[in-house]
Amino acid sequence: MKNSIRFVVSITLVFAFLFNGLPGVKACGPFTISTIFSLQQHADFPLSEFTNGKTGIVPETFGSMSLFVFYRQLDNSPFTKDEQTQIVDSMENKIFYRSGIFDKSETDGSGQETLPDHFEKWAAARAKVTNEKRDIETEKRIANEYNSFSNCLPDAFNNAAHTLESRINKYGTGEDIKDWLTGQDFVFSNCGGAKDLPWEVGSNAPEWLRKDREYQIAAAKFYMGDFVGSRESFEKIAADENSVWKTTAKLVAARTFIRQASFIKDSEDEAAKAQAEKDKKELLQKAAEKLQNILADNSMSEFHKSAYRLLGLVKYRMIPAERQKELADLLARSLEDQNIYNDLTDYTLLLDYMASQAEAKGSELDNQDAVKAGKEYDYNYVLKLRDVPAADRTAELTDWLFTYQAADGFQHAFEKWKETGKLQWFVAAITKTDAKSPQTAEILSEVDKIQSNSAAFATVRFHQIRLLLETGKRAEAKQKLDEVIANNLKNLPLSTQNKFFAQRMALAENLEDFLKDAQRKPVIFEWDENDREEGTSVKDDEYLNAWENRTMFDEDSVAFFNEKMPLSVLRQAALSPQIPQHLKRFLVIAVWTRAYILGNQAVEREFTPLMSRYAKEFAPFVSKYANASNANNREAAALIAILRYPVIQPYVPVGFGRENSKPAEIDSNRGNWWCTVERNDQDKNRPDNYPSIFPNFLTLEQTANAGRERKQLIATGNSATFLTRRAIEFANRNPNNPQIPEILHLAVRSTRFGCTDDDTLKLSKQAFDILHKRYPNSVWTKQTPFWFGQT
């Protein structure tokens, strides 16, 4: 069995950031699910399609791993199947916040977590010896800290299972095997923080058990954090020619230096900090020497791959700048990299560190510039090449990645393209170009040279159309876009399709064209606190499961509906046969409510039966409106309907709106009724996908009407203010109306749960006073003990 069983683990950078690279705890909820129509952090799932060449539009917001894949595709350097598998693993680990490839959680389809494969193998092997079950905690808490790390990695369990199986096959399941298993249980008890060493076996024990026990004791010391003691034990085993573990022990002895260095804490005291750095360097240097010896030893060839990985980790810790360049050159080449998972993980972590240094430097410079200009500082730092030293970007891959992501990357990208003629730099240049750039014409003249089978095609064509739109060449932009949609769209990722649909919507020549391209399928559903675009399933959500395969409205189409479209055109949109019932509901509610606010009684009455048809839950209250004998009764019915159903609003919502809760429920997650926001081109609070160019099919009169109506809606205030004011006005005009107490109660409630402004508190108090003074005995008065609003 010589050298057949290994306790060697594959190394990732989990140890490199042992004390400062752990993910933060998520904030407390409540959280809501929203829709994403075009991913901005990474490619569409499955990521294997992206690594295999289904590129699509690659925005500058993509992470370094995704951009690295794009760079290689632009360089016509595809990946092997094994490389693709490793890259997808690396990308998924970052997206899903896994600390390594061993932390993947699995489910059995019911949402219940199942044991990872390595645990199952160990449990199955163990069950051949004993029926006793043992829980194993692999995460170890760092002393005096809240952080923990994966102390025992899966290969330890896989190899323990393999060893036990081999021993059983050779020696049966007698007392010696039970003794072996007890020793291994002691080893794994140290994974989570225990400090228990297996006992030494007597001299009468068989030699295989004595040798295995020596290794188990050394491993237990390692897991309990006695690195000096474990190293001495491993080195003793490595010197034992009769031990089957001698070669394994040589490698793990080198690991003890790395793990020991990881546990040396930094200090704020300068002298202590210098000493800590010196101690780390000495330990890592010793590890490097041992690993280099292993790589030079042909008898250790089966450990060369693990030694190479460990040496990469040591270089990462000791000489990060040199390692970054080394990895950049390695990853950029077209030769197969069998260790690409670790190399890419290490490389992007180094880039992340560089980016964090750039942010620290750049934020201070931005703040200084804001002070000089007398402006408010924007704390949302955007990466700039200005803040990344050129000396750190000597490797072309690194230079390109930072340039592609940087807000000020255009000039450098353009110059590198002119210097090298490389496609990567051209794509970076057109991505950063704006319509006012003097180089725009030259760049646009090159786009049509790129064939549709190029990895660059979707990205450069998207930006070509963007630039044509920005320069007012709408006819040419439409021609290019129609070519893409007719010939290429079906082969592109959904995120990319939606971006092209958004451009075509901006070029709509009439309402029907607009409505067609305004409807899009979301790429993923996402919890709103999550900026990694993990995606979540809505199949088991009783309110949202119906939306999984439906089209919806994105931010750009909703902005046109709500801010540019007059009531007359919105009415036509709601009546259009192009709109499916699930979206018609939103339009009908918006038209009816907007007509009510604007005082357009003709449209209000026209859409009353449509409210019952497309929002059946409103039928009882809407029927009261329809059957009202006079204007006062209609007003009462309308007020009660809106106040009782906080989903009612004059605006078309993005995605599924508030469909994740019952229409009559006050929803603490999504807000209730509406907030009126006045936006402009300089508004920093606009969504990232807020359109810069709108359709231009509206007539001048329609545009003017939309502007007037928009001002009127804004002037009425937010929902709580508007509804409470209308309730007070109605109560003063109709003091004897039996529905007044209910209306006033609901109005005060809206000031607690609706959007408020500076006038809300005063109006809430007025409604409260009227209710309590005029109707003291009403059940609605008793249900209204407080008033609310903005203070």
C-alpha positions in Angstrom: 0.0 0.0 0.0 3.1 2.2 -0.1 2.1 5.8 -0.8 -1.4 4.9 -1.8 -3.3 6.7 0.8 -3.1 10.5 1.2 -4.3 13.1 3.7 -3.2 15.9 1.3 -5.7 18.6 0.7 -6.1 20.8 -2.4 -5.2 24.3 -1.3 -7.2 27.4 -2.0 -6.7 30.9 -0.7 -8.9 30.4 2.2 -5.8 30.6 4.4 -4.4 33.6 2.7 -7.3 35.7 4.0 -7.8 33.7 7.1 -8.3 36.7 9.4 -9.5 39.4 7.1 -11.1 37.8 4.0 -14.1 36.2 5.6 -17.6 37.2 4.2 -19.6 39.6 6.3 -22.8 38.8 7.9 -25.9 39.8 6.0 -28.0 42.6 7.4 -31.3 41.7 9.0 -34.5 41.8 6.9 -37.1 42.1 5.9 -36.0 41.6 2.4 -38.0 41.4 -0.9 -37.6 39.7 -4.2 -37.1 41.8 -7.3 -36.6 41.1 -11.0 -33.3 41.5 -12.9 -33.6 41.7 -16.7 -29.9 42.1 -17.5 -27.1 40.9 -15.1 -24.4 43.4 -14.3 -22.0 41.3 -12.1 -21.5 38.2 -14.2 -22.9 36.3 -17.2 -26.2 34.5 -17.3 -26.6 31.1 -15.8 -25.5 28.5 -16.6 -22.0 30.0 -16.6 -20.7 27.1 -18.6 -22.3 28.6 -21.7 -20.3 31.8 -21.1 -17.0 30.0 -20.7 -17.8 27.9 -23.8 -18.2 31.0 -26.0 -21.8 32.3 -25.6 -20.5 35.7 -24.7 -23.2 38.3 -25.3 -22.8 41.9 -24.2 -20.1 42.2 -21.5 -20.5 45.3 -19.4 -17.7 47.0 -17.6 -19.4 46.1 -14.3 -18.6 42.4 -14.7 -16.2 41.0 -12.1 -12.6 40.2 -12.9 -13.2 36.5 -13.4 -15.9 37.1 -16.0 -13.8 39.8 -17.7 -10.8 37.4 -17.8 -12.9 34.8 -19.7 -14.0 37.6 -22.1 -10.4 38.7 -22.6 -9.3 35.1 -23.6 -12.3 34.8 -25.9 -11.4 38.1 -27.6 -7.9 36.8 -27.9 -9.2 33.7 -29.7 -7.8 31.5 -26.9 -10.6 29.2 -25.9 -10.6 27.0 -22.8 -10.5 23.2 -22.6 -13.4 21.4 -21.0 -11.5 20.8 -17.8 -10.5 24.5 -17.7 -14.1 25.5 -18.2 -15.3 23.3 -15.3 -12.7 24.8 -13.0 -13.4 28.4 -14.1 -17.2 27.9 -13.5 -16.4 26.5 -10.1 -14.2 29.5 -9.3 -16.9 32.0 -10.5 -19.7 30.2 -8.6 -17.7 30.2 -5.4 -17.4 33.9 -5.6 -21.0 34.6 -6.6 -22.4 32.3 -3.9 -19.9 33.4 -1.3 -18.3 30.0 -0.9 -14.9 30.0 0.7 -13.7 27.2 -1.6 -14.8 24.5 -3.9 -15.5 22.3 -0.9 -18.3 24.5 0.5 -20.9 23.8 -2.2 -24.3 23.1 -0.6 -26.5 20.5 -2.1 -30.2 19.8 -1.8 -32.3 16.8 -2.4 -34.9 18.8 -4.4 -37.1 19.5 -1.4 -35.0 22.4 -0.2 -33.5 20.2 2.6 -29.7 20.2 2.7 -28.0 16.9 2.1 -24.6 15.8 3.3 -21.7 16.6 0.9 -20.2 13.6 -0.9 -17.1 13.5 1.2 -19.1 13.3 4.4 -21.2 10.5 3.0 -18.1 8.5 1.9 -16.6 8.8 5.4 -19.9 7.9 7.1 -20.4 4.9 4.8 -16.9 3.6 5.5 -17.3 4.2 9.2 -20.7 2.4 9.3 -18.9 -0.8 8.3 -17.2 -0.8 11.7 -19.7 0.7 14.1 -23.3 1.8 14.2 -22.5 4.8 16.4 -22.8 8.1 14.5 -20.7 11.1 15.1 -21.3 14.7 14.1 -18.2 16.5 12.8 -17.8 20.3 12.9 -15.3 21.4 10.2 -15.5 25.1 11.0 -13.1 26.3 13.7 -13.6 29.5 15.6 -10.6 31.8 15.8 -9.7 32.6 19.4 -11.1 35.9 20.7 -12.8 36.6 17.4 -16.2 36.1 15.7 -14.6 34.6 12.5 -14.1 31.0 11.7 -12.4 29.0 9.0 -12.6 25.6 7.4 -10.2 23.6 9.5 -10.7 20.2 7.9 -11.2 20.1 4.2 -13.0 17.4 2.2 -9.9 15.6 1.0 -9.2 14.7 4.6 -12.5 12.9 4.8 -12.2 11.3 1.4 -8.7 10.0 2.2 -9.8 8.8 5.6 -12.6 6.9 4.0 -10.3 5.4 1.4 -7.8 4.4 4.1 -10.4 2.8 6.3 -11.9 0.9 3.3 -8.4 -0.4 2.4 -7.6 -1.4 6.0 -11.0 -3.3 6.3 -10.3 -5.1 3.0 -7.0 -6.3 4.3 -7.5 -6.7 8.0 -11.2 -7.2 8.5 -13.3 -5.3 11.1 -11.8 -6.6 14.3 -10.4 -4.8 17.4 -7.4 -3.3 15.5 -9.7 -1.6 13.0 -11.9 -0.4 15.8 -8.8 1.1 17.5 -7.9 2.7 14.2 -11.3 4.2 13.9 -11.3 5.6 17.4 -8.0 7.3 16.6 -9.4 8.9 13.5 -12.5 10.1 15.4 -10.1 11.8 17.8 -8.4 13.4 14.7 -11.7 14.8 13.4 -12.9 16.0 16.8 -10.1 18.6 16.5 -11.6 20.1 13.3 -14.1 22.1 15.2 -12.0 23.2 18.2 -11.5 20.2 20.5 -8.0 19.4 21.7 -7.9 15.6 21.9 -4.9 13.5 20.8 -5.4 9.8 19.9 -3.6 7.6 22.3 -0.4 5.8 21.3 -0.9 2.1 20.6 1.3 -0.4 22.4 4.4 -2.1 21.0 2.3 -5.3 20.6 0.1 -3.6 18.0 0.6 -4.5 14.4 3.1 -2.3 12.6 0.5 -0.9 10.1 -1.6 0.4 13.1 1.4 1.9 14.8 2.4 3.8 11.6 -1.1 4.9 11.0 -1.4 6.1 14.6 1.7 8.1 14.3 0.2 9.9 11.3 -3.1 10.3 13.1 -1.4 12.0 16.1 0.5 14.3 13.8 -2.7 15.3 12.0 -4.6 15.8 15.2 -1.9 18.2 16.4 -2.1 20.1 13.1 -5.9 20.5 13.4 -5.7 21.6 17.0 -3.2 24.3 16.1 0.0 22.8 17.5 2.0 23.5 14.3 5.4 23.1 15.8 4.5 19.8 17.4 2.8 18.5 14.3 5.7 19.6 12.1 8.1 17.6 14.4 5.8 14.6 14.1 5.5 14.8 10.3 9.2 15.3 9.9 9.8 12.2 12.0 7.4 10.2 9.9 9.0 11.6 6.7 12.4 10.2 7.9 10.9 6.7 8.6 11.7 4.5 5.6 9.2 2.0 6.8 6.2 4.3 7.0 3.7 4.4 4.2 3.1 8.0 5.1 6.7 9.2 4.7 6.1 11.1 1.4 2.8 12.5 2.4 4.4 13.7 5.6 7.0 15.7 3.7 4.3 17.7 2.0 2.2 18.2 5.1 5.3 19.3 7.0 5.6 22.2 4.5 1.9 23.0 5.1 2.5 23.5 8.8 4.7 26.5 8.1 2.0 28.0 5.9 -0.8 27.4 8.4 1.4 28.7 11.3 2.1 31.9 9.3 -1.6 32.4 8.7 -2.2 32.5 12.5 0.2 35.3 13.2 -1.9 38.4 13.8 -1.1 41.9 12.7 -0.7 44.6 15.3 -1.3 48.3 15.4 1.9 48.7 17.3 4.6 49.4 14.7 7.3 47.3 16.4 5.0 44.4 16.9 3.7 44.7 13.4 7.3 44.6 12.0 8.1 41.5 14.1 4.9 39.8 12.9 5.8 40.5 9.2 9.3 39.2 9.9 8.0 36.0 11.5 5.5 35.4 8.7 8.2 35.8 6.1 10.6 33.4 7.8 7.9 30.7 8.0 6.8 31.2 4.4 10.4 31.1 3.2 10.9 27.8 5.0 7.7 26.5 3.4 8.9 27.6 0.0 12.3 25.8 0.4 10.6 22.6 1.4 8.1 22.8 -1.5 10.8 23.5 -4.0 12.7 20.5 -2.8 9.6 18.4 -3.3 9.2 19.7 -6.8 12.8 18.9 -7.6 12.4 15.3 -6.2 11.2 12.8 -8.9 10.3 10.4 -6.2 7.7 12.9 -5.0 6.1 13.3 -8.5 2.6 12.4 -7.3 2.7 15.3 -4.9 4.1 17.9 -7.4 0.7 19.2 -8.3 -0.2 19.9 -4.6 3.3 21.3 -4.0 2.9 23.6 -7.0 -0.4 24.9 -5.6 1.1 25.4 -2.1 4.1 27.2 -3.6 1.7 29.5 -5.4 0.0 30.3 -2.1 3.4 31.1 -0.5 4.3 33.4 -3.4 0.9 35.1 -3.0 1.6 35.8 0.6 5.3 36.7 0.3 5.6 38.5 -3.1 2.0 39.5 -4.1 3.1 42.0 -6.8 5.4 39.5 -8.5 2.8 36.8 -8.1 0.1 38.9 -9.7 2.2 39.5 -12.8 3.2 35.8 -12.9 -0.4 34.7 -12.7 -1.5 37.3 -15.3 1.1 36.0 -17.8 0.2 32.4 -17.0 -3.6 32.9 -17.4 -3.3 35.0 -20.6 -1.5 32.3 -22.5 -3.4 29.8 -24.7 -1.7 26.7 -23.2 -3.9 24.6 -20.9 -3.6 25.4 -17.2 -4.5 22.3 -15.2 -4.5 24.4 -12.0 -6.6 27.3 -13.4 -9.1 27.2 -10.5 -6.5 28.1 -8.0 -4.6 30.4 -10.3 -7.7 32.4 -11.3 -8.9 32.5 -7.7 -5.5 33.8 -6.5 -5.2 36.3 -9.3 -8.6 37.9 -8.8 -8.0 38.1 -5.1 -4.8 40.0 -5.8 -6.8 42.3 -8.2 -9.4 42.8 -5.5 -6.7 43.9 -3.1 -5.3 46.3 -5.7 -8.8 47.7 -6.3 -9.4 48.2 -2.6 -6.1 50.2 -2.4 -7.2 52.2 -5.4 -10.5 53.0 -3.7 -8.8 54.2 -0.6 -6.6 56.5 -2.6 -9.2 57.6 -5.1 -11.9 58.3 -2.6 -9.6 60.8 -0.8 -8.8 62.5 -4.1 -12.4 62.6 -5.1 -13.3 64.2 -1.8 -10.6 66.8 -2.2 -11.9 67.6 -5.7 -15.4 68.0 -4.3 -14.3 70.3 -1.6 -12.4 72.5 -4.1 -15.4 72.6 -6.4 -17.8 73.4 -3.5 -19.8 70.2 -4.2 -21.2 67.5 -2.1 -18.9 64.4 -2.1 -20.3 61.3 -3.7 -19.3 58.3 -1.6 -20.0 55.8 -4.4 -16.5 55.5 -5.6 -16.0 54.3 -9.2 -12.7 52.7 -10.1 -10.3 55.0 -12.0 -7.0 54.2 -13.7 -5.7 57.3 -12.1 -5.7 55.4 -8.8 -4.0 52.2 -10.0 -0.2 52.7 -10.4 1.0 51.9 -13.9 3.8 49.8 -12.3 1.1 47.4 -11.0 -0.4 47.1 -14.5 2.7 45.9 -16.4 1.0 42.6 -17.3 -1.3 43.2 -20.3 -4.2 41.2 -18.8 -4.1 43.2 -15.6 -3.9 46.5 -17.5 -6.8 45.5 -19.7 -9.0 44.4 -16.8 -8.5 47.6 -14.9 -9.0 49.7 -18.0 -12.2 47.9 -18.9 -13.6 48.6 -15.4 -12.3 52.1 -15.0 -14.4 55.2 -15.4 -11.5 57.0 -17.0 -10.3 54.1 -19.1 -11.2 55.4 -22.6 -8.0 57.3 -23.6 -5.7 54.5 -22.4 -7.8 51.9 -24.2 -7.9 53.9 -27.4 -4.1 54.4 -27.4 -3.4 50.7 -26.7 -5.7 49.8 -29.6 -3.9 52.1 -32.0 -0.6 50.8 -30.7 -1.3 47.1 -30.8 -4.3 46.7 -33.1 -5.7 44.1 -30.7 -9.4 43.4 -30.5 -9.4 43.4 -26.7 -8.3 47.0 -26.7 -10.8 48.0 -29.4 -13.7 46.5 -27.3 -12.5 48.4 -24.3 -12.3 51.6 -26.2 -15.8 51.4 -27.7 -17.2 50.4 -24.4 -15.8 53.6 -22.9 -16.5 56.0 -25.8 -19.2 58.6 -25.5 -20.8 60.5 -28.4 -18.8 63.7 -27.7 -15.4 62.0 -28.1 -13.4 63.2 -31.1 -12.4 59.6 -31.8 -16.0 58.3 -32.0 -16.2 58.5 -35.8 -13.0 56.5 -36.2 -14.2 53.9 -33.7 -17.6 53.5 -35.4 -15.9 53.0 -38.7 -14.3 49.8 -37.4 -17.4 48.1 -35.9 -18.8 46.6 -39.1 -15.5 44.8 -39.7 -16.2 42.5 -36.8 -18.1 39.4 -37.8 -21.1 38.0 -36.1 -19.2 34.9 -34.9 -16.7 37.0 -33.0 -16.8 37.0 -29.2 -16.8 40.8 -29.5 -19.8 41.1 -31.8 -22.7 41.6 -29.4 -20.7 44.1 -27.2 -19.4 46.3 -30.0 -22.7 46.2 -31.9 -24.6 47.3 -28.7 -22.2 50.2 -28.2 -22.3 51.1 -31.9 -26.1 51.4 -31.7 -25.7 53.3 -28.4 -23.4 55.8 -30.0 -25.6 56.2 -33.1 -28.6 56.9 -30.8 -26.6 59.4 -28.8 -25.6 61.3 -32.0 -29.1 61.4 -33.2 -28.6 58.9 -36.1 -31.8 56.9 -35.2 -32.4 55.5 -38.7 -28.9 54.0 -38.9 -29.2 52.7 -35.4 -32.5 51.1 -36.2 -31.0 49.4 -39.3 -28.1 47.9 -37.3 -30.4 46.8 -34.5 -32.9 45.2 -36.9 -30.0 43.2 -38.4 -29.0 41.9 -35.0 -32.5 41.0 -34.0 -33.3 39.2 -37.3 -30.0 37.3 -37.6 -28.3 36.9 -34.2 -30.7 37.4 -31.3 -31.8 33.8 -30.6 -28.2 32.7 -30.1 -27.5 35.4 -27.5 -28.0 35.2 -23.7 -31.3 36.6 -22.3 -29.5 39.5 -20.6 -28.1 40.5 -24.0 -31.5 40.1 -25.7 -33.1 42.3 -23.2 -30.5 45.0 -23.7 -31.1 45.0 -27.5 -34.9 45.0 -26.9 -34.4 48.1 -24.7 -32.6 49.8 -27.5 -35.3 48.9 -30.0 -37.9 50.2 -27.6 -36.1 53.5 -27.6 -36.4 53.5 -31.4 -40.1 52.6 -31.4 -42.0 54.5 -34.1 -45.5 54.1 -32.6 -47.2 52.9 -29.4 -47.6 49.3 -30.6 -43.9 48.9 -31.3 -43.1 50.4 -27.9 -45.5 48.0 -26.2 -44.0 45.0 -28.0 -40.4 45.7 -26.9 -41.4 47.0 -23.5 -42.3 43.4 -22.5 -39.3 41.3 -21.4 -38.6 38.1 -19.4 -36.4 38.6 -16.4 -33.1 36.7 -16.2 -33.3 36.0 -12.5 -35.3 36.8 -9.4 -33.1 38.3 -6.7 -33.3 39.2 -3.0 -32.9 42.9 -2.8 -30.1 42.8 -0.2 -27.9 40.7 -2.5 -25.6 42.5 -4.9 -24.0 39.3 -6.2 -26.8 38.3 -8.5 -27.1 34.8 -7.1 -30.7 34.4 -8.2 -33.5 32.7 -6.3 -36.4 30.4 -7.3 -40.0 31.6 -6.9 -41.6 28.2 -7.6 -42.6 27.7 -4.0 -43.8 31.3 -3.5 -47.6 31.2 -3.5 -47.8 34.8 -4.8 -44.9 34.8 -7.3 -44.8 31.3 -8.8 -47.1 32.4 -11.7 -44.6 35.0 -12.7 -41.7 32.7 -13.4 -42.3 32.6 -17.2 -44.2 35.8 -17.7 -43.0 38.9 -19.5 -42.8 42.1 -17.4 -41.9 45.8 -17.7 -38.3 46.9 -16.9 -37.2 50.3 -15.5 -36.8 51.9 -18.9 -40.3 51.1 -20.1 -41.8 52.0 -16.8 -40.0 55.4 -16.9 -41.6 56.2 -20.2 -45.1 55.1 -19.0 -44.9 57.1 -15.8 -42.8 60.2 -16.8 -43.2 60.8 -20.5 -46.6 59.4 -21.4 -49.8 61.5 -21.0 -53.0 59.9 -19.7 -54.5 59.8 -23.2 -51.7 57.6 -24.5 -51.5 55.5 -21.3 -55.2 54.8 -21.8 -54.5 53.5 -25.4 -51.7 51.3 -24.0 -54.0 49.8 -21.4 -56.6 49.0 -24.1 -54.0 47.5 -26.5 -54.5 43.8 -27.4 -50.7 43.4 -27.3 -50.8 43.6 -23.5 -51.4 40.3 -21.7 -53.8 40.2 -18.9 -51.2 40.1 -16.1 -49.7 43.3 -17.3 -53.0 44.9 -18.4 -54.0 44.8 -14.8 -51.1 47.2 -13.9 -52.0 49.6 -16.8 -55.7 49.6 -16.0 -55.0 50.4 -12.3 -52.6 53.2 -13.3 -55.0 54.8 -15.8 -58.0 54.7 -13.4 -56.0 56.1 -10.4 -54.2 58.7 -12.5 -57.6 59.8 -13.9 -58.9 60.1 -10.4 -56.0 62.3 -9.3 -56.1 64.5 -12.4 -59.8 64.9 -12.2 -60.5 63.2 -15.5 -63.9 61.8 -14.6 -64.6 60.5 -18.2 -61.6 58.2 -18.2 -62.1 57.3 -14.5 -65.7 56.1 -15.3 -64.6 54.4 -18.5 -62.0 52.3 -16.7 -64.2 51.4 -13.6 -65.6 48.2 -15.2 -62.0 47.3 -16.4 -60.9 47.6 -12.8 -63.4 44.8 -11.9 -62.4 42.7 -14.9 -58.6 42.8 -14.5 -58.4 43.2 -10.7 -61.3 41.1 -9.5 -60.5 41.7 -5.8 -61.5 45.4 -6.3 -65.0 44.4 -7.6 -67.1 45.1 -4.4 -65.8 48.6 -4.0 -65.6 49.4 -7.7 -69.2 48.3 -8.1 -70.2 50.8 -5.4 -68.5 53.4 -7.5 -70.2 52.3 -10.7 -73.6 52.2 -9.0 -73.2 55.6 -7.2 -76.1 57.9 -7.8 -74.1 61.1 -7.6 -70.6 62.5 -7.6 -70.3 62.6 -3.8 -71.0 58.9 -3.6 -68.5 58.1 -6.4 -65.9 60.2 -4.5 -66.5 58.2 -1.3 -66.4 54.9 -3.2 -63.1 55.9 -4.9 -61.5 57.0 -1.7 -62.4 53.9 0.1 -61.3 51.7 -2.8 -57.8 53.3 -2.9 -57.4 53.6 0.9 -58.4 49.9 1.4 -56.1 48.6 -1.4 -52.5 49.9 -1.0 -51.6 48.3 -4.3 -53.5 51.0 -6.2 -51.3 53.7 -7.6 -51.2 56.0 -10.7 -47.9 54.5 -11.8 -47.0 51.3 -13.7 -44.7 49.2 -11.5 -41.4 47.5 -12.5 -41.5 43.6 -12.7 -44.4 42.0 -10.7 -45.1 45.1 -8.7 -46.4 44.2 -5.3 -47.7 40.8 -6.3 -45.9 39.1 -3.5 -48.6 40.1 -1.0 -52.4 40.3 -0.9 -53.8 43.5 -2.5 -55.6 44.6 0.7 -52.6 44.0 3.0 -50.4 46.7 4.3 -47.1 45.6 3.0 -44.1 46.5 5.3 -41.6 45.4 2.7 -42.6 47.0 -0.6 -44.3 50.2 0.5 -47.9 51.1 -0.1 -49.8 53.3 -2.6 -47.2 55.6 -4.4 -44.3 57.9 -4.0 -44.1 60.8 -6.4 -40.5 61.4 -7.4 -39.4 64.3 -9.7 -36.3 63.0 -11.6 -33.9 64.8 -13.9 -30.7 63.9 -15.8 -28.5 64.9 -12.8 -30.5 62.8 -10.3 -28.0 60.5 -8.5 -30.9 58.4 -7.1 -32.0 57.2 -10.5 -31.7 53.4 -11.1 -28.6 52.4 -13.1 -30.8 51.3 -16.0 -32.8 54.5 -16.1 -33.0 55.4 -19.8 -31.0 58.2 -21.3 -32.9 58.1 -24.6 -36.7 57.7 -24.9 -39.0 56.9 -27.8 -39.9 59.9 -29.9 -43.2 58.9 -31.4 -45.3 61.1 -29.2 -46.7 64.3 -30.8 -45.7 67.7 -29.5 -49.1 68.1 -28.0 -48.9 64.7 -26.2 -45.5 65.5 -24.9 -46.8 68.9 -23.6 -49.8 67.2 -21.9 -47.5 64.6 -20.3 -45.4 67.4 -18.8 -48.4 69.3 -17.4 -49.9 66.1 -15.9 -46.5 65.2 -14.4 -46.3 68.6 -12.7 -49.9 68.1 -11.4 -49.1 64.7 -10.0 -46.0 66.0 -8.3 -47.9 69.0 -6.9 -50.5 66.7 -5.2 -47.7 65.3 -3.0 -47.0 61.7 -2.0 -49.8 59.2 -1.6 -50.4 59.8 2.2 -50.6 63.6 1.7 -52.9 63.4 -1.3 -55.3 60.9 0.1 -55.5 62.5 3.5 -56.1 65.9 2.0 -58.9 64.5 -0.2 -60.4 62.7 2.8 -60.5 66.0 4.8 -61.9 67.9 1.9 -64.6 65.3 1.4 -65.4 65.2 5.1 -65.8 69.0 5.3 -68.1 69.0 2.2 -70.2 66.0 3.4 -70.2 65.9 7.2 -73.3 63.7 7.3 -72.1 61.0 4.9 -72.1 57.7 6.9 -68.8 56.6 5.3 -66.8 59.6 6.6 -65.5 57.9 9.8 -64.1 55.0 7.8 -62.5 57.3 5.2 -60.8 59.4 7.9 -59.6 56.3 9.7 -58.1 54.9 6.5 -56.6 58.2 5.7 -54.8 58.4 9.0 -53.6 54.8 8.5 -52.2 55.8 5.1 -50.0 58.4 6.9 -48.5 55.5 8.9 -47.8 53.2 6.0 -47.8 55.3 2.9 -45.2 57.7 1.4 -45.1 61.0 3.3 -43.7 64.5 2.8 -43.5 67.7 4.7 -47.3 68.3 4.7 -48.3 64.8 5.9 -48.1 65.2 9.7 -50.3 68.3 9.7 -52.9 66.6 7.5 -52.8 63.4 9.6 -53.5 65.5 12.7 -56.4 67.3 11.0 -58.0 64.1 9.9 -57.5 62.6 13.4 -59.1 65.6 15.0 -62.1 65.6 12.7 -62.7 62.0 13.3 -62.4 62.2 17.1 -64.4 65.5 17.5 -67.2 64.8 15.1 -67.6 61.1 15.4 -66.4 60.1 18.9 -68.6 57.0 19.1 -67.7 55.5 15.8 -66.0 52.1 15.7 -63.5 53.7 13.2 -62.7 56.3 15.8 -61.9 53.7 18.4 -59.5 52.0 15.9 -57.6 55.3 15.4 -55.7 56.1 18.6 -52.8 58.0 16.9 -51.9 60.2 14.0 -48.7 59.8 12.0 -46.6 61.4 9.4 -43.2 63.0 8.8 -41.8 65.1 11.6 
